[in-house]
Amino acid sequence: MAIARLQRLARQVKRPHGVCVKMTAVAIMGFCFIFVWSMFSFSPSSVITQRESFEDIGEPVPGRTGLSTSKASTKQKESGKHESSRKDQNLKVESELESKKNEKLTNGSVSLGGKQQESRTVDRKKAQKVKKGAKKLPDAKMEDNNEDEELQNDEMENEENEGEVVDGKEEASDGEVEWDVDLEGDGELVETVDQEDAKKVEDETVESKGTVKKQKLKGPLFDPKAHYSWRLCNTRSKHNYIPCIDIDSGSGKLHGYRHTERSCPRTPPMCLVPLPHEGYESSVSWPESKLKILYKNVRHPKLAEYIKRNSWLVHSGDYLTFPQDQSVYKGGVQHYLESIEEMVPDIEWGKNIRVVLDIGSTDSSFGASLIDKEVLTLSLGLKDDLVGLAQVALERGFPAVVSPFGSRRLPFPSGVFDAIHCGECTISWHANGGKHLLEMNRILRPSGYFILSTKHESIEEEEAMSKLTASICWNILAHKTDDVSEVGVKIYQKPESNDIYELRRKKHPPLCKENENPDAAWYFPMKTCLHTIPSSIEQHGTEWPEEWPKRLETYPDWMANKENLVADTNHWRAIVDKSYLTGLGIEWANIRSVMDMKAVNGGFAAALSQQKVWVMNVVPVHAPDTLPIIYERGLIGIYHDWCESFGTYPRSYDLLHADHLFSRLKNRCKQPVSIIVEMDRVLRPGGWAIMRDKVAILDPLEGILKSLHWDIRLTYYQDKEGLLCAQKTLWRP
């Protein structure tokens, strides 16, 4: 009994001690767990996870944002890899976020997320090595620059963020680096910065201080592992296929195959436009093409009927000829132009008048004769022009585009054309509230001239036109029926100030609201209102430009950063003179029609002004709006979105120039390869393409061009930048 009692007493004495030991052990384990958790967990703020490589990613997921902290930590816990390096990685990412520098990943980029994408990021990675086996040019060297300036240029060059849509267009928020290659080996590799884009980047970087945006993971623009097999387009318009103009499905007669408005296919065409059945031959070189072109290159059933009714076109053997003394205007186009100058002496072709828009493109001899007078005439082929006269003008070597003229604005800025001409005009300008004439008023320069010629105008139409022009305060300068041509010509002039608008008794049409952008033109509806005349020195159109050719390098007060415009002009002149004209192997005697697919200030076109070429300056809708500057310099251009097809016939251009175009489309186009297909469509067989961009883009692009049976004439890669020069072949396999 005594022993049993002692045992119970011992157990009672030991019990409290055992409980304390257990509680102490639990507490120690809890502290250890908290310590481990604090050491290896992420901070509460959202960050981007990093990868060492992207070899396991086949295709980038569209619109996929960076992984958040919770998702990233969950995946890393499940995988159980690199657990010991989380702390270092987290500290590294947080440090870089504090310094506001962007990480660009292999085969892709990380761009800031959010709806407006206000803040930007910068690439700090080392330059990509030169592609193995690429052609190098001797003695190329970098310009002696400050190390910090080179780094800043390199950072801005790699910005690839998508622009923001504003008033039917988009404002860019990206910078670029342009470089020059001296193919003779005794020059320098010159780097300059697009100053407008750079300034925008700088401003947005300042505004974004103290903010952290979610970032997107983007893959390569062109898949380097992709293989392409091409088919020919099977459309009713066949070798004259214009994707955003022509209806390519359904039944019906040929006269109904055009859209009434610009309407592109849901998915960009990934087929090749076939050559004419009769075969295609190289176009007649300039200036012989002014007098004759190969008929089979532009052959069309409606064109054959038109030739029979008009003597200014003659089908003779293999050629379509244009007799100098023949025109749609009786007495000849020279007499027609001289009569206009006699009616209004202030119209001095080639001096006071430099840039003209010809509505309808009924007679390309009008633009042909004005070229001899140093006048640049852009012919606008309307959607109901089934004859293909715009194609005839392009084959002859004259500027022309094809565009519907229904309810949307034409893709031009406001107040840029010195004169607008509508010969043998059949447009009912007074219909639908006069919106078409109000569109002419929008794009016509203040004090500019509207020249209208008709043969048989009814009394009712004449009265309606007179009432409409009076309501918008156009002054009729002359009205005369020429005895020789038997054409009635009216010449109107747009007001030069807003004072006359205030004197109108009836405020119809009304003045447009102040917040309506007169330059908004891409898929923007026509307005039945009057935009006010620019009156501030910060607005373009306040003064009439200098006479040509002085206006090419004259910069009015409304142009900001004139020093940068001068530098841009000199930069492109050096590139063209030292590289393009002498070192690429291009026979410039065979080049007449040129397109700059991403024009900025028209520097490339200005550098070619002494050559016998004309340049279509395309300003992408997501880029800064520099098209008014281009027109102010006496050049021509158009707005366009390269995710869609361009408004022209196939085989329109002899040379395409794309300077950092593809890197700007990285986050825009769903199918970037379609841009290459479009280039193949608009380029003539035997034509050339000069592409300057990042090596990561040009390297796979070279393979795509080879799949199209283009000849790669030159590749030059240095660091991350490169030049690719290719020629479209005259044959298809």
DAZIMO-V818191 format. One record per backbone hydrogen bond with DSSP energy under -0.5 kcal/mol. NH is the residue of the N-H (numbers start at 1). CO is the residue of the C=O. If there is no record, write none. Layout:
BEGIN
nh={NH & NH}
co={CO & CO}
END
This chain:
BEGIN
nh={5 & 6 & 7 & 8 & 9 & 10 & 11 & 12 & 13 & 14 & 15 & 16 & 17 & 18 & 19 & 20 & 21 & 22 & 23 & 24 & 25 & 26 & 27 & 28 & 29 & 30 & 31 & 32 & 33 & 34 & 35 & 36 & 37 & 38 & 39 & 40 & 41 & 57 & 58 & 62 & 64 & 66 & 72 & 73 & 74 & 75 & 76 & 77 & 78 & 79 & 80 & 81 & 85 & 86 & 89 & 90 & 91 & 92 & 93 & 94 & 95 & 96 & 97 & 98 & 99 & 100 & 101 & 102 & 104 & 105 & 108 & 111 & 111 & 113 & 124 & 134 & 140 & 143 & 145 & 150 & 151 & 152 & 153 & 154 & 155 & 156 & 157 & 158 & 158 & 159 & 164 & 166 & 169 & 170 & 171 & 175 & 178 & 180 & 182 & 183 & 183 & 185 & 189 & 190 & 192 & 194 & 195 & 198 & 199 & 200 & 201 & 202 & 203 & 204 & 205 & 206 & 207 & 208 & 209 & 211 & 216 & 217 & 218 & 218 & 224 & 226 & 233 & 235 & 238 & 240 & 241 & 243 & 245 & 246 & 247 & 248 & 256 & 257 & 259 & 263 & 272 & 279 & 288 & 289 & 290 & 291 & 292 & 293 & 295 & 296 & 297 & 298 & 299 & 304 & 305 & 306 & 307 & 308 & 309 & 309 & 310 & 310 & 313 & 314 & 316 & 316 & 317 & 319 & 320 & 321 & 321 & 322 & 326 & 330 & 330 & 332 & 336 & 337 & 338 & 339 & 340 & 341 & 342 & 343 & 344 & 347 & 348 & 349 & 350 & 351 & 352 & 353 & 354 & 356 & 356 & 357 & 358 & 358 & 359 & 359 & 360 & 366 & 368 & 369 & 370 & 371 & 372 & 373 & 374 & 375 & 376 & 377 & 378 & 378 & 379 & 379 & 380 & 381 & 381 & 382 & 383 & 385 & 386 & 388 & 392 & 393 & 394 & 395 & 396 & 397 & 397 & 398 & 401 & 402 & 403 & 409 & 412 & 415 & 416 & 417 & 418 & 419 & 420 & 421 & 422 & 425 & 425 & 429 & 431 & 434 & 435 & 435 & 437 & 438 & 439 & 440 & 441 & 442 & 443 & 444 & 445 & 447 & 447 & 448 & 449 & 450 & 451 & 451 & 452 & 452 & 453 & 454 & 458 & 462 & 463 & 464 & 465 & 466 & 467 & 468 & 469 & 470 & 471 & 472 & 473 & 474 & 475 & 476 & 477 & 477 & 478 & 480 & 482 & 482 & 486 & 488 & 489 & 489 & 490 & 491 & 492 & 492 & 493 & 494 & 501 & 502 & 502 & 503 & 503 & 504 & 507 & 508 & 512 & 516 & 517 & 518 & 520 & 523 & 524 & 526 & 529 & 530 & 531 & 539 & 542 & 548 & 550 & 551 & 552 & 553 & 554 & 556 & 559 & 560 & 564 & 565 & 566 & 567 & 568 & 569 & 570 & 571 & 572 & 573 & 574 & 575 & 576 & 577 & 578 & 579 & 580 & 581 & 583 & 584 & 588 & 590 & 591 & 592 & 594 & 594 & 595 & 596 & 597 & 597 & 598 & 599 & 599 & 606 & 607 & 608 & 608 & 609 & 611 & 613 & 614 & 616 & 617 & 617 & 618 & 618 & 619 & 619 & 620 & 621 & 623 & 626 & 629 & 630 & 631 & 632 & 633 & 634 & 635 & 636 & 638 & 639 & 640 & 642 & 644 & 648 & 651 & 652 & 653 & 654 & 655 & 656 & 657 & 658 & 659 & 660 & 660 & 664 & 665 & 665 & 666 & 668 & 669 & 674 & 675 & 676 & 676 & 677 & 678 & 679 & 680 & 681 & 682 & 683 & 684 & 686 & 687 & 688 & 689 & 690 & 691 & 691 & 692 & 693 & 695 & 697 & 698 & 699 & 701 & 702 & 703 & 704 & 705 & 706 & 707 & 708 & 709 & 710 & 711 & 712 & 713 & 713 & 714 & 716 & 717 & 718 & 721 & 722 & 723 & 724 & 725 & 726 & 727 & 728}
co={1 & 2 & 3 & 4 & 5 & 6 & 7 & 8 & 9 & 10 & 11 & 12 & 13 & 14 & 15 & 16 & 17 & 18 & 19 & 20 & 21 & 22 & 23 & 24 & 25 & 26 & 27 & 28 & 29 & 30 & 31 & 32 & 33 & 34 & 35 & 36 & 37 & 54 & 56 & 60 & 61 & 215 & 68 & 69 & 70 & 71 & 72 & 73 & 74 & 75 & 76 & 76 & 82 & 83 & 85 & 86 & 87 & 88 & 89 & 90 & 91 & 92 & 93 & 94 & 95 & 97 & 96 & 122 & 102 & 103 & 105 & 109 & 216 & 214 & 102 & 131 & 137 & 189 & 143 & 146 & 147 & 148 & 149 & 150 & 151 & 152 & 153 & 154 & 155 & 156 & 171 & 169 & 166 & 621 & 164 & 156 & 192 & 190 & 180 & 181 & 578 & 182 & 141 & 188 & 178 & 176 & 193 & 194 & 195 & 196 & 197 & 198 & 199 & 200 & 201 & 202 & 203 & 204 & 206 & 208 & 111 & 64 & 109 & 216 & 222 & 223 & 272 & 233 & 235 & 237 & 238 & 241 & 242 & 242 & 257 & 246 & 253 & 254 & 245 & 244 & 231 & 276 & 285 & 285 & 287 & 288 & 288 & 320 & 318 & 318 & 294 & 295 & 295 & 300 & 301 & 302 & 303 & 304 & 305 & 306 & 306 & 307 & 310 & 321 & 314 & 319 & 315 & 316 & 293 & 314 & 319 & 291 & 323 & 328 & 485 & 329 & 332 & 333 & 334 & 335 & 336 & 337 & 338 & 339 & 340 & 344 & 346 & 347 & 353 & 348 & 348 & 348 & 352 & 354 & 376 & 419 & 356 & 378 & 357 & 421 & 380 & 363 & 364 & 365 & 366 & 367 & 368 & 370 & 371 & 370 & 354 & 375 & 356 & 376 & 377 & 399 & 358 & 379 & 401 & 380 & 403 & 382 & 384 & 385 & 388 & 389 & 390 & 391 & 392 & 393 & 394 & 393 & 379 & 647 & 381 & 524 & 410 & 442 & 443 & 443 & 355 & 355 & 449 & 357 & 451 & 422 & 453 & 427 & 428 & 431 & 431 & 432 & 429 & 434 & 435 & 436 & 437 & 438 & 439 & 440 & 417 & 494 & 495 & 445 & 418 & 492 & 420 & 449 & 450 & 490 & 422 & 488 & 456 & 458 & 459 & 460 & 461 & 462 & 463 & 464 & 465 & 466 & 467 & 468 & 470 & 469 & 493 & 474 & 475 & 491 & 491 & 489 & 480 & 487 & 482 & 454 & 480 & 487 & 452 & 478 & 450 & 490 & 475 & 448 & 498 & 498 & 499 & 499 & 500 & 501 & 505 & 506 & 530 & 513 & 515 & 516 & 517 & 521 & 521 & 407 & 527 & 510 & 529 & 536 & 539 & 351 & 547 & 547 & 549 & 550 & 551 & 554 & 556 & 558 & 561 & 561 & 562 & 563 & 564 & 565 & 566 & 567 & 568 & 569 & 570 & 571 & 572 & 573 & 574 & 575 & 575 & 576 & 579 & 579 & 586 & 587 & 588 & 590 & 592 & 614 & 655 & 616 & 595 & 657 & 657 & 596 & 618 & 602 & 603 & 604 & 605 & 606 & 608 & 611 & 592 & 594 & 615 & 636 & 596 & 616 & 617 & 638 & 618 & 640 & 620 & 624 & 626 & 626 & 627 & 628 & 629 & 631 & 630 & 615 & 617 & 411 & 619 & 640 & 641 & 646 & 681 & 682 & 682 & 593 & 593 & 688 & 595 & 690 & 657 & 658 & 692 & 661 & 661 & 662 & 663 & 665 & 665 & 671 & 672 & 672 & 673 & 673 & 674 & 675 & 676 & 677 & 678 & 679 & 653 & 728 & 684 & 654 & 726 & 656 & 689 & 724 & 658 & 722 & 720 & 694 & 694 & 695 & 697 & 698 & 699 & 700 & 701 & 702 & 703 & 704 & 706 & 705 & 727 & 710 & 711 & 725 & 725 & 723 & 135 & 721 & 718 & 693 & 716 & 691 & 714 & 689 & 711 & 687}
END
